[in-house]
Amino acid sequence: MALFQKKIEPRCVYCTRSRPLDEEQVVCDKKGVMSAGSHCRSFRYDPLKRVPPRPAKADFSALKDEDFQI
């Protein structure tokens, strides 16, 4: 299982040239104040800025006691 995807959708919030301003905006060294979801052609991916989504919880409600017997 790979920890990082090879093709990440570019977003300013993941860029090495940006700093967070608030939840929805970042300050870019090249473009100034930008939306966190936008990107420009100067995008450089910084994996330490990306927070991966949490894995889905397993749903065990459909299992019965018979499923756990040998």
Summary of the structure (lengths in Angstrom):
residues: 70
radius of gyration: 19.4
end to end distance: 30.0
largest distance: 63.2
contacts: 119
relative contact order: 0.21
helix: 10%
strand: 19%
